Amino acid sequence: MPRTDIIHSDPDILGGKPVFVGTRVPLQALLDYLEGGHTLNEFLADFPSVSRDQAIRALEHGTELLVAAARSDR
């Protein structure tokens, strides 16, 4: 799944907050769930419009960005 099929931002959807494509579920909801100690399965159960693949790809992309930023800070 290309990254553009995971998260997008549209000023007409939740004021432009990044959301999972095809939903009105903000990416921040996933991060808040995980930060709060909830599992990915709990998030997916509460937000069934987000696919497991979308959630995992979003987390993988975030990891890639963090690793790249850490490498560029050297």
C-alpha positions, 0 to 999 in steps of 0.5 A: 500500500503506497504511503499516500493510501495511509494518511492524508490531510484535507482542510474539509476533514477535521480541520486538516488534521491527518486522518487515515484515508477513507475515514475521519479517524485522526492518526493522533487517535492511534498514537494516543491509544498506544501511549495510553497502554492500549493495544493495536487490537483495541484501537482497531476494535474501536475504529473499525474503519481503519484497516490493520494494514493502514495502522501498521504502515502508519507506524512503520512510516513513523519509525522510518522518519524517526530513524532517518532524523536520528541519522541526520542528527549525527 
